[in-house]
């Protein structure tokens, strides 16, 4: 397949003409971002997208400056965009095999490249491997319930009695890294969501709606967790009344568009507070082809 001259570093759209790329980048509705793009700000993505692509020869991605070759375009992208290319006259060609796999059509490729170039420091490699081993099974899919093992019964009572039950509960839930499965794109109305064991694009509206539904379900579970043992001798009627308040708020949210807009803003802000941690989690998923 012929390599195009320009590639959008947000969505990987490619074209041969600079003007075509400018038109793409300057659209009123921005393209949907891929995971790799979240390592850069909007200005960096714009400038990188207007720079000509490096060449590919025999399936090797070659840096035009130092002539080093890379096994994937994403590795070459990191090399050039982060100023890792320092020797423009170097004649040495070093092939760096990466743990990273390619995200194609918003799904995760399950293959892993097992060889790593000797130029990568062994301690760094060990850290990456240990990080993967620690996190490979530590992320919940958005279509599943959140993990609330870190929230004890006393905290559940506080959340149920809180005037901001939904947002406060979400903030506490996202303190557990296994629940970081939503990555908001502030320049569009979409997000990258780890859903049904793969990363997909989902609208903010759909994410917020599902989030509110999940939060109400968890608040109901919290109620049952508190009432059954009742370790704190709480009046059951008080807890039941708080659940009714939560249910009424949820119904108001579904009926009133003005409330929906406000809730959308609050929920987006909460997810965005965990943006950096979520990017780290997604990068691990990307590397291991999870």
BAKOL-802114 format. One line per 3 residues: number of its first residue (from 1); for each residue z, y, x of N, C-alpha, C. Coordinates in Angstrom, 1 decimal, m for minus. Layout:
N
NUM = Z Y X Z Y X Z Y X; ...
! end
This chain:
290
1 = 0.0 m1.2 0.8 0.0 0.0 0.0 0.0 1.3 0.9; m0.9 2.2 0.6 m1.0 3.4 1.4 0.2 4.3 1.2; 0.7 4.8 2.4 1.8 5.7 2.4 1.4 7.1 2.0
4 = 2.0 7.7 1.1 1.7 9.0 0.6 2.3 10.0 1.6; 1.8 11.3 1.6 2.2 12.3 2.6 3.6 12.8 2.3; 4.0 12.9 1.0 5.2 13.5 0.6 6.0 12.6 m0.4
7 = 7.3 12.6 m0.2 8.1 11.8 m1.1 9.3 12.6 m1.6; 9.5 12.6 m2.9 10.7 13.2 m3.4 12.0 12.4 m3.0; 12.9 13.1 m2.4 14.1 12.4 m1.9 15.2 12.2 m3.0
10 = 14.9 12.7 m4.2 15.8 12.5 m5.3 15.4 11.2 m6.0; 14.1 11.0 m6.3 13.7 9.9 m7.1 12.7 9.0 m6.5; 12.2 9.4 m5.2 11.2 8.6 m4.4 9.8 8.7 m5.0
13 = 9.5 9.6 m5.9 8.1 9.8 m6.3 7.4 10.3 m5.1; 6.1 9.9 m5.0 5.3 10.2 m3.8 3.9 10.8 m4.2; 3.4 11.6 m3.3 2.1 12.2 m3.6 1.5 12.6 m2.2
16 = 0.2 13.0 m2.3 m0.5 13.4 m1.0 m0.5 14.9 m0.8; m0.4 15.7 m1.9 m0.6 17.1 m1.8 0.8 17.8 m1.9; 1.0 18.8 m1.0 2.2 19.6 m1.0 2.4 20.3 m2.3
19 = 1.4 20.9 m2.9 1.5 21.6 m4.1 2.0 20.7 m5.3; 1.5 19.4 m5.2 1.9 18.5 m6.2 3.4 18.2 m6.1; 3.9 18.1 m4.9 5.3 17.9 m4.7 6.1 19.1 m5.1
22 = 5.6 20.3 m4.9 6.4 21.5 m5.3 6.5 21.5 m6.8; 5.4 21.2 m7.5 5.4 21.1 m9.0 6.4 20.1 m9.5; 6.5 19.0 m8.8 7.4 17.9 m9.2 8.9 18.4 m9.0
25 = 9.1 19.1 m7.9 10.5 19.5 m7.6 10.9 20.7 m8.5; 10.0 21.5 m8.9 10.3 22.7 m9.6 10.2 22.5 m11.2; 10.1 21.3 m11.6 10.1 21.1 m13.1 11.4 21.5 m13.7
28 = 11.4 22.0 m14.9 12.6 22.5 m15.6 13.5 21.3 m15.8; 13.0 20.2 m16.2 13.8 18.9 m16.3 13.7 18.2 m15.0; 14.8 18.1 m14.3 14.8 17.4 m13.0 14.6 15.9 m13.1
31 = 14.0 15.3 m12.1 13.9 13.9 m12.0 15.2 13.2 m11.8; 15.3 11.9 m12.2 16.6 11.2 m12.1 16.8 10.7 m10.7; 18.0 11.0 m10.2 18.4 10.7 m8.9 18.6 9.2 m8.6
34 = 18.3 8.8 m7.4 18.6 7.5 m6.9 19.9 7.6 m6.1; 20.5 6.4 m5.8 21.8 6.5 m5.2 21.8 7.2 m3.8; 20.7 6.9 m3.0 20.6 7.4 m1.7 20.7 9.0 m1.7
37 = 20.2 9.6 m2.7 20.1 11.0 m2.7 21.4 11.8 m2.8; 22.5 11.1 m3.3 23.8 11.7 m3.5 24.5 12.1 m2.2; 23.9 11.6 m1.0 24.5 12.0 0.2 24.1 13.4 0.7
40 = 23.2 14.0 m0.1 22.7 15.3 0.3 22.8 16.3 m0.9; 22.9 17.6 m0.6 22.9 18.6 m1.6 21.5 19.0 m2.1; 21.4 19.8 m3.1 20.1 20.1 m3.7 19.2 20.8 m2.8
43 = 19.7 21.7 m1.9 18.8 22.4 m1.0 18.3 21.4 0.1; 19.1 20.5 0.5 18.7 19.5 1.5 17.6 18.6 0.9; 17.8 18.2 m0.3 16.8 17.3 m0.9 15.5 18.0 m1.1
46 = 15.6 19.2 m1.5 14.3 20.0 m1.7 13.5 20.1 m0.4; 14.2 20.5 0.7 13.6 20.7 2.0 13.0 19.4 2.5; 13.8 18.4 2.4 13.4 17.1 2.9 12.1 16.6 2.2
49 = 12.1 16.8 0.9 11.0 16.4 0.1 9.7 17.1 0.4; 9.8 18.3 1.0 8.6 19.1 1.3 8.2 18.9 2.8; 8.9 18.0 3.4 8.5 17.6 4.8 7.6 16.4 4.7
52 = 6.6 16.3 5.6 5.7 15.2 5.6 6.4 13.9 6.0; 6.0 12.8 5.3 6.5 11.5 5.6 6.2 11.1 7.0; 7.0 10.3 7.6 6.7 9.6 8.9 5.8 8.4 8.6
55 = 5.2 7.8 9.6 4.2 6.8 9.4 4.8 5.4 9.4; 4.0 4.5 8.8 4.4 3.1 8.7 3.3 2.3 9.5; 3.7 1.4 10.4 2.8 0.6 11.1 3.3 m0.8 11.2
58 = 2.5 m1.7 10.7 2.9 m3.2 10.7 4.2 m3.3 10.0; 4.4 m2.7 8.9 5.6 m2.8 8.1 6.8 m2.2 8.8; 6.6 m1.4 9.9 7.7 m0.8 10.5 7.7 0.7 10.2
61 = 8.8 1.3 9.9 8.9 2.7 9.6 9.2 3.5 10.9; 8.2 4.3 11.3 8.2 4.9 12.6 8.6 6.4 12.5; 9.5 6.8 13.4 9.9 8.2 13.5 8.8 8.9 14.3
64 = 8.3 10.0 13.8 7.3 10.8 14.5 7.8 11.4 15.7; 9.1 11.7 15.8 9.6 12.4 16.9 9.9 11.5 18.1; 10.7 10.5 17.9 11.1 9.7 19.0 10.5 8.3 19.1
67 = 9.6 8.0 18.0 8.8 6.8 18.0 9.7 5.5 17.7; 11.0 5.7 17.4 11.8 4.5 17.0 11.3 4.0 15.7; 11.5 2.6 15.6 11.1 2.0 14.3 12.3 1.5 13.6
70 = 12.1 1.4 12.2 13.2 1.0 11.4 12.7 0.0 10.3; 13.5 m0.9 9.9 13.1 m1.9 9.0 13.0 m1.5 7.6; 13.6 m0.3 7.2 13.5 0.2 5.9 13.3 1.7 5.9
73 = 12.7 2.2 4.8 12.5 3.7 4.7 13.8 4.4 4.6; 14.8 3.8 4.0 16.1 4.5 3.8 16.8 4.7 5.2; 16.6 3.7 6.1 17.2 3.9 7.5 16.5 5.0 8.2
76 = 15.2 5.1 8.1 14.4 6.2 8.7 14.8 7.5 8.1; 15.0 7.5 6.8 15.4 8.7 6.1 16.8 9.2 6.7; 17.7 8.4 6.8 19.0 8.8 7.4 18.9 9.3 8.8
79 = 18.0 8.6 9.6 17.8 9.0 11.0 17.3 10.4 11.1; 16.3 10.7 10.3 15.6 12.0 10.4 16.4 13.1 9.7; 16.9 12.8 8.6 17.5 13.9 7.8 18.9 14.3 8.3
82 = 19.6 13.4 9.0 20.9 13.7 9.5 20.9 14.1 11.0; 19.7 14.4 11.5 19.5 14.9 12.9 20.0 13.9 13.9; 19.8 12.6 13.6 20.2 11.6 14.5 19.1 11.4 15.6
85 = 18.0 11.9 15.3 16.9 11.8 16.3 17.0 12.9 17.3; 17.4 12.6 18.5 17.7 13.6 19.6 16.6 13.5 20.7; 16.0 12.4 21.0 15.1 12.2 22.1 13.7 12.2 21.6
88 = 13.0 13.3 21.6 11.6 13.4 21.1 10.6 12.7 21.9; 10.9 12.5 23.2 9.9 12.0 24.2 10.2 10.5 24.5; 11.2 10.0 23.8 11.6 8.6 24.2 10.5 7.6 23.9
91 = 10.3 6.7 24.9 9.2 5.7 24.7 9.8 4.3 24.3; 11.1 4.3 24.2 11.8 3.1 23.8 11.8 2.9 22.3; 11.4 1.7 21.9 11.4 1.4 20.5 12.5 0.5 20.1
94 = 13.4 0.9 19.2 14.6 0.1 18.9 14.5 m0.2 17.4; 14.5 m1.4 17.0 14.5 m1.8 15.6 15.9 m2.0 15.1; 16.3 m1.3 14.1 17.6 m1.4 13.5 17.5 m2.1 12.2
97 = 18.1 m3.3 12.2 18.1 m4.0 10.9 19.4 m3.6 10.2; 19.2 m3.4 8.9 20.3 m2.8 8.1 20.9 m3.8 7.1; 22.1 m3.6 6.7 22.7 m4.3 5.6 22.2 m3.8 4.3
100 = 21.6 m2.6 4.3 21.2 m2.0 3.1 20.0 m2.7 2.4; 20.0 m2.8 1.1 18.9 m3.4 0.4 18.3 m2.2 m0.5; 17.1 m2.4 m0.9 16.4 m1.4 m1.6 16.7 m1.4 m3.1
103 = 17.0 m0.3 m3.7 17.1 m0.2 m5.2 15.8 0.1 m5.8; 15.2 m0.9 m6.5 13.9 m0.7 m7.1 14.0 m0.7 m8.6; 13.4 0.3 m9.2 13.5 0.5 m10.7 14.9 0.4 m11.2
106 = 15.8 1.0 m10.4 17.2 1.1 m10.8 18.0 m0.2 m10.9; 17.4 m1.3 m10.3 18.2 m2.6 m10.2 18.4 m2.9 m8.7; 19.4 m3.8 m8.5 19.8 m4.1 m7.2 19.1 m5.4 m6.7
109 = 18.4 m5.3 m5.5 17.8 m6.4 m4.9 18.9 m7.3 m4.3; 18.9 m8.6 m4.6 20.0 m9.5 m4.1 19.9 m10.0 m2.7; 18.8 m9.6 m2.0 18.7 m10.0 m0.6 19.5 m9.2 0.3
112 = 19.9 m9.8 1.4 20.7 m9.1 2.5 20.1 m9.5 3.8; 19.8 m8.4 4.6 19.2 m8.6 5.9 20.4 m9.0 6.9; 20.4 m10.1 7.5 21.5 m10.7 8.2 21.6 m10.2 9.6
115 = 20.5 m9.6 10.2 20.5 m9.3 11.6 20.7 m7.8 11.8; 21.5 m7.4 12.8 21.9 m6.0 13.0 21.6 m5.8 14.5; 20.9 m4.7 14.8 20.5 m4.4 16.2 21.8 m4.2 17.0
118 = 21.6 m4.6 18.3 22.8 m4.5 19.2 23.2 m3.1 19.5; 22.3 m2.1 19.2 22.7 m0.7 19.4 23.8 m0.2 18.5; 24.1 m0.9 17.5 25.2 m0.6 16.6 26.5 m1.1 17.2
121 = 27.4 m0.2 17.2 28.7 m0.5 17.8 29.4 m1.6 17.1; 29.9 m2.7 17.8 30.5 m3.8 17.2 31.7 m3.5 16.3; 32.5 m2.5 16.7 33.6 m2.2 15.9 33.2 m1.5 14.6
124 = 32.1 m0.7 14.6 31.6 m0.2 13.4 31.1 m1.2 12.5; 30.4 m2.2 13.0 29.9 m3.3 12.2 31.1 m4.1 11.6; 32.1 m4.3 12.4 33.3 m5.1 11.8 33.9 m4.3 10.7
127 = 34.0 m3.0 10.9 34.6 m2.1 9.8 33.8 m2.2 8.5; 32.4 m2.2 8.7 31.6 m2.3 7.5 31.8 m3.6 6.8; 31.8 m4.7 7.6 31.9 m6.0 7.1 33.3 m6.2 6.4
130 = 34.4 m5.7 7.0 35.7 m5.8 6.4 35.7 m5.0 5.1; 35.1 m3.8 5.1 35.0 m3.0 3.9 34.3 m3.7 2.7; 33.2 m4.4 3.1 32.5 m5.1 2.1 33.3 m6.2 1.5
133 = 34.0 m7.0 2.4 34.8 m8.1 2.0 35.9 m7.7 1.1; 36.4 m6.5 1.3 37.5 m6.0 0.5 37.1 m5.5 m0.9; 35.8 m5.1 m0.9 35.3 m4.4 m2.2 34.3 m5.2 m3.0
136 = 33.8 m6.4 m2.4 32.7 m7.0 m3.1 33.1 m7.4 m4.5; 34.3 m7.8 m4.8 34.7 m8.2 m6.1 35.6 m7.2 m6.8; 35.6 m6.0 m6.3 36.6 m5.0 m6.8 35.9 m3.8 m7.5
139 = 34.9 m4.1 m8.4 34.3 m3.1 m9.2 34.0 m3.7 m10.6; 34.5 m3.0 m11.6 34.2 m3.5 m13.0 33.0 m2.8 m13.5; 32.2 m3.6 m14.3 31.1 m3.1 m15.0 31.5 m2.2 m16.1
142 = 30.7 m1.1 m16.4 31.0 m0.1 m17.4 31.0 m0.8 m18.8; 30.3 m1.8 m19.0 30.3 m2.5 m20.3 31.5 m3.3 m20.5; 32.4 m3.4 m19.5 33.6 m4.2 m19.6 34.8 m3.3 m19.7
145 = 36.0 m3.8 m20.1 37.2 m3.0 m20.1 37.6 m2.5 m18.7; 38.2 m1.4 m18.7 38.7 m0.9 m17.4 39.9 m1.8 m17.0; 40.2 m1.8 m15.7 41.4 m2.5 m15.1 42.5 m1.5 m15.2
148 = 43.6 m1.8 m16.0 44.7 m1.0 m16.1 46.0 m1.6 m15.6; 45.9 m2.5 m14.6 47.0 m3.1 m14.0 47.9 m2.1 m13.3; 47.4 m1.0 m12.9 48.2 0.0 m12.1 49.0 0.9 m13.1
151 = 48.8 0.8 m14.4 49.5 1.6 m15.3 50.7 0.8 m16.0; 51.9 1.1 m15.7 53.0 0.4 m16.2 53.3 0.9 m17.6; 54.3 0.2 m18.3 54.6 0.5 m19.7 55.2 1.9 m19.9
154 = 56.0 2.3 m18.9 56.5 3.7 m19.0 55.4 4.7 m19.0; 54.4 4.5 m18.1 53.3 5.4 m18.1 52.4 5.4 m19.4; 52.3 4.2 m19.9 51.6 4.0 m21.2 52.2 4.8 m22.3
157 = 53.6 4.8 m22.3 54.3 5.6 m23.3 54.0 7.1 m23.1; 54.0 7.6 m21.9 53.7 9.0 m21.6 52.3 9.4 m22.1; 51.3 8.4 m21.8 49.9 8.7 m22.2 49.8 8.7 m23.7
160 = 50.5 7.9 m24.4 50.4 7.8 m25.9 51.0 9.1 m26.5; 52.1 9.6 m25.9 52.8 10.8 m26.4 52.1 12.1 m26.0; 51.1 12.0 m25.0 50.4 13.2 m24.5 49.5 13.8 m25.5
163 = 49.5 15.2 m25.6 48.7 15.9 m26.5 47.2 15.7 m26.1; 46.9 15.4 m24.9 45.5 15.1 m24.4 45.4 13.6 m24.1; 45.5 12.8 m25.1 45.6 11.4 m24.9 44.4 10.8 m24.2
166 = 43.2 11.2 m24.6 42.0 10.6 m24.1 41.7 11.1 m22.7; 41.7 12.3 m22.4 41.4 12.8 m21.0 42.5 12.4 m20.0; 43.7 12.5 m20.4 44.8 12.1 m19.5 44.7 10.6 m19.2
169 = 44.4 9.8 m20.2 44.3 8.3 m20.0 43.1 8.0 m19.0; 42.0 8.7 m19.2 40.8 8.5 m18.4 41.1 8.9 m16.9; 41.8 10.0 m16.7 42.2 10.4 m15.4 43.1 9.3 m14.7
172 = 44.0 8.7 m15.4 44.8 7.7 m14.8 44.0 6.4 m14.6; 43.2 6.1 m15.5 42.3 4.9 m15.3 41.5 5.0 m14.1; 40.9 6.2 m13.8 40.0 6.3 m12.6 40.8 6.4 m11.3
175 = 42.1 6.4 m11.4 42.9 6.3 m10.1 42.7 5.0 m9.5; 42.3 4.0 m10.3 42.1 2.6 m9.8 40.6 2.6 m9.4; 40.3 2.3 m8.1 38.9 2.4 m7.6 38.0 1.4 m8.3
178 = 38.6 0.3 m8.8 37.7 m0.7 m9.4 37.0 m0.2 m10.7; 37.5 0.9 m11.2 36.9 1.5 m12.4 35.9 2.6 m12.1; 35.5 2.8 m10.9 34.6 3.9 m10.5 33.2 3.4 m10.6
181 = 32.7 3.4 m11.9 31.4 2.9 m12.1 30.4 3.9 m12.8; 30.8 5.2 m12.7 29.9 6.2 m13.3 29.7 7.3 m12.3; 28.4 7.6 m12.0 28.1 8.7 m11.0 27.3 9.7 m11.7
184 = 27.9 10.9 m12.0 27.2 11.9 m12.7 26.2 12.7 m11.9; 25.1 13.0 m12.4 24.1 13.9 m11.8 24.2 15.2 m12.5; 24.8 16.3 m11.9 25.0 17.5 m12.5 23.7 18.3 m12.8
187 = 22.6 17.9 m12.2 21.4 18.7 m12.4 20.6 18.1 m13.6; 21.0 17.0 m14.1 20.3 16.5 m15.3 21.3 16.0 m16.3; 20.8 15.5 m17.4 21.7 14.9 m18.5 21.9 13.4 m18.3
190 = 21.8 12.9 m17.1 21.9 11.5 m16.8 22.9 11.2 m15.8; 23.2 9.9 m15.6 24.1 9.4 m14.6 23.6 8.0 m14.2; 24.1 7.6 m12.9 23.9 6.3 m12.5 25.1 5.5 m12.9
193 = 25.0 4.4 m13.6 26.1 3.7 m14.2 26.0 2.2 m13.8; 27.1 1.7 m13.2 27.1 0.3 m12.9 27.4 m0.5 m14.2; 26.4 m1.0 m14.8 26.5 m1.6 m16.2 25.8 m2.9 m16.2
196 = 26.5 m3.9 m16.8 26.0 m5.2 m16.9 25.5 m5.8 m15.6; 26.4 m5.5 m14.5 26.2 m6.0 m13.2 25.0 m5.5 m12.5; 24.5 m4.3 m12.9 23.4 m3.6 m12.1 23.5 m2.1 m12.4
199 = 22.9 m1.3 m11.5 23.0 0.1 m11.6 21.8 0.6 m12.4; 22.1 1.3 m13.5 21.0 1.8 m14.4 21.2 3.3 m14.7; 20.2 3.9 m15.2 20.3 5.3 m15.6 20.8 5.3 m17.1
202 = 21.7 6.2 m17.4 22.3 6.3 m18.7 22.5 7.8 m19.0; 22.3 8.2 m20.2 22.5 9.6 m20.6 24.0 9.9 m20.7; 24.3 11.2 m20.3 25.7 11.6 m20.4 26.2 11.4 m21.8
205 = 25.4 11.7 m22.8 25.9 11.6 m24.2 26.3 10.2 m24.5; 25.5 9.2 m24.0 25.8 7.8 m24.3 27.1 7.4 m23.5; 27.2 7.9 m22.3 28.4 7.6 m21.4 29.7 8.1 m22.1
208 = 29.6 9.3 m22.6 30.8 9.9 m23.2 31.2 9.2 m24.5; 30.2 8.8 m25.3 30.5 8.1 m26.5 31.1 6.8 m26.2; 30.6 6.1 m25.2 31.1 4.8 m24.9 32.5 4.9 m24.2
211 = 32.7 6.0 m23.5 34.0 6.2 m22.8 35.1 6.5 m23.9; 34.8 7.3 m24.9 35.7 7.6 m25.9 36.1 6.3 m26.7; 35.1 5.5 m27.0 35.3 4.2 m27.7 36.3 3.3 m26.8
214 = 36.0 3.2 m25.6 36.8 2.4 m24.7 38.2 2.9 m24.6; 38.4 4.3 m24.5 39.7 4.9 m24.4 40.5 4.6 m25.6; 39.9 4.7 m26.8 40.7 4.4 m28.0 41.1 2.9 m28.0
217 = 40.3 2.0 m27.6 40.7 0.6 m27.5 41.8 0.4 m26.6; 41.8 1.1 m25.4 42.9 0.9 m24.4 44.2 1.5 m25.0; 44.1 2.6 m25.7 45.3 3.2 m26.3 45.9 2.2 m27.3
220 = 45.1 1.5 m28.0 45.6 0.5 m28.9 46.3 m0.7 m28.2; 45.7 m1.0 m27.1 46.3 m2.1 m26.2 47.6 m1.6 m25.7; 47.7 m0.3 m25.3 48.9 0.2 m24.7 50.0 0.2 m25.8
223 = 49.7 0.5 m27.0 50.6 0.5 m28.1 51.2 m0.9 m28.3; 50.4 m2.0 m28.2 50.9 m3.3 m28.4 51.7 m3.7 m27.2; 51.3 m3.3 m26.0 52.1 m3.6 m24.8 53.5 m3.0 m24.9
226 = 53.6 m1.9 m25.5 54.9 m1.2 m25.6 55.8 m1.8 m26.7; 55.2 m2.0 m27.8 55.9 m2.5 m29.0 56.5 m3.9 m28.8; 55.7 m4.8 m28.2 56.1 m6.2 m28.2 57.4 m6.4 m27.4
229 = 57.5 m6.0 m26.1 58.8 m6.2 m25.4 59.8 m5.0 m25.8; 59.2 m3.8 m26.1 60.0 m2.6 m26.4 61.2 m2.5 m25.4; 60.8 m2.5 m24.1 61.9 m2.4 m23.1 62.6 m1.0 m23.1
232 = 61.9 0.0 m23.7 62.5 1.3 m23.7 63.0 1.7 m25.0; 63.1 0.8 m25.9 63.7 1.0 m27.2 63.1 2.2 m28.0; 61.8 2.2 m28.0 61.0 3.2 m28.7 60.8 2.9 m30.1
235 = 61.0 3.9 m31.0 60.8 3.8 m32.4 59.3 3.4 m32.7; 59.1 2.2 m33.3 57.7 1.8 m33.5 56.9 2.8 m34.4; 57.6 3.4 m35.3 56.9 4.4 m36.2 56.3 5.6 m35.4
238 = 57.0 5.9 m34.3 56.6 7.0 m33.4 55.3 6.6 m32.8; 55.2 5.4 m32.2 54.0 4.9 m31.5 52.9 4.8 m32.5; 53.2 4.2 m33.7 52.1 4.1 m34.7 51.5 5.4 m35.1
241 = 52.4 6.4 m35.2 51.9 7.8 m35.6 51.0 8.3 m34.5; 51.3 8.1 m33.2 50.5 8.5 m32.1 49.1 7.9 m32.1; 49.1 6.6 m32.5 47.8 5.9 m32.6 46.9 6.5 m33.7
244 = 47.6 6.8 m34.8 46.8 7.4 m35.9 46.2 8.8 m35.5; 47.0 9.5 m34.7 46.5 10.8 m34.2 45.3 10.6 m33.3; 45.4 9.5 m32.5 44.2 9.2 m31.6 43.0 8.8 m32.4
247 = 43.2 8.0 m33.4 42.1 7.6 m34.3 41.5 8.7 m35.0; 42.3 9.7 m35.5 41.8 10.9 m36.1 40.9 11.7 m35.2; 41.4 11.8 m33.9 40.7 12.6 m32.9 39.3 11.9 m32.6
250 = 39.3 10.6 m32.6 38.1 9.9 m32.3 37.1 10.1 m33.5; 37.6 10.0 m34.7 36.7 10.3 m35.9 36.2 11.7 m35.9; 37.0 12.7 m35.5 36.5 14.0 m35.5 35.4 14.2 m34.4
253 = 35.6 13.5 m33.3 34.6 13.5 m32.2 33.3 13.0 m32.7; 33.3 11.9 m33.4 32.1 11.3 m33.9 31.4 12.2 m35.0; 32.1 13.0 m35.7 31.6 13.8 m36.8 31.1 15.2 m36.4
256 = 31.8 15.8 m35.5 31.6 17.2 m35.2 30.8 17.4 m33.8; 29.7 18.0 m33.9 28.9 18.2 m32.7 29.5 19.2 m31.7; 30.2 20.2 m32.3 30.9 21.2 m31.4 32.0 20.5 m30.6
259 = 32.7 19.6 m31.2 33.8 18.8 m30.5 33.1 17.9 m29.5; 32.0 17.3 m29.8 31.3 16.5 m28.9 30.9 17.2 m27.6; 30.4 18.4 m27.8 30.0 19.2 m26.6 31.2 19.5 m25.7
262 = 32.3 19.9 m26.3 33.5 20.1 m25.5 34.0 18.9 m24.8; 34.0 17.8 m25.5 34.5 16.5 m24.9 33.5 16.1 m23.8; 32.2 16.3 m24.0 31.2 16.0 m23.0 31.6 16.7 m21.7
265 = 31.9 18.0 m21.8 32.3 18.8 m20.6 33.5 18.2 m19.9; 34.5 17.9 m20.7 35.8 17.4 m20.2 35.6 16.1 m19.5; 34.9 15.2 m20.1 34.7 13.8 m19.6 33.8 13.9 m18.3
268 = 32.8 14.7 m18.3 32.0 14.9 m17.1 32.8 15.4 m15.9; 33.7 16.4 m16.2 34.5 17.0 m15.1 35.4 15.9 m14.5; 36.0 15.0 m15.4 36.9 14.0 m14.9 36.1 13.0 m14.0
271 = 35.0 12.6 m14.5 34.2 11.7 m13.6 33.8 12.3 m12.3; 33.4 13.6 m12.4 33.0 14.3 m11.2 34.1 14.5 m10.1; 35.4 14.5 m10.6 36.5 14.6 m9.6 36.5 13.4 m8.7
274 = 35.9 12.3 m9.2 35.9 11.0 m8.4 34.5 10.8 m7.8; 33.7 11.8 m7.8 32.3 11.6 m7.3 32.2 11.0 m5.9; 32.9 11.6 m5.0 32.9 11.1 m3.6 33.3 9.7 m3.5
277 = 34.4 9.3 m4.1 34.8 7.9 m4.1 33.8 7.0 m4.8; 33.2 7.5 m5.8 32.2 6.6 m6.5 31.0 6.4 m5.7; 30.6 7.5 m4.9 29.4 7.3 m4.0 29.7 6.3 m3.0
280 = 30.9 6.3 m2.4 31.3 5.3 m1.4 31.2 3.9 m2.0; 31.7 3.7 m3.2 31.6 2.4 m3.9 30.2 2.0 m4.1; 29.4 2.9 m4.5 28.0 2.6 m4.8 27.2 2.2 m3.5
283 = 27.6 2.9 m2.4 26.9 2.6 m1.1 27.2 1.2 m0.7; 28.5 0.8 m0.9 28.8 m0.6 m0.6 28.0 m1.6 m1.4; 27.9 m1.3 m2.7 27.1 m2.2 m3.6 25.7 m2.2 m3.1
286 = 25.2 m1.1 m2.7 23.8 m1.0 m2.2 23.6 m1.8 m1.0; 24.6 m1.8 0.0 24.5 m2.5 1.2 24.5 m4.0 1.1; 25.3 m4.5 0.1 25.4 m5.9 0.0 24.5 m6.5 m1.1
289 = 23.7 m5.6 m1.7 22.8 m6.1 m2.8 23.6 m6.7 m4.0; 24.7 m6.0 m4.3 25.6 m6.6 m5.4 24.9 m6.5 m6.7
! end
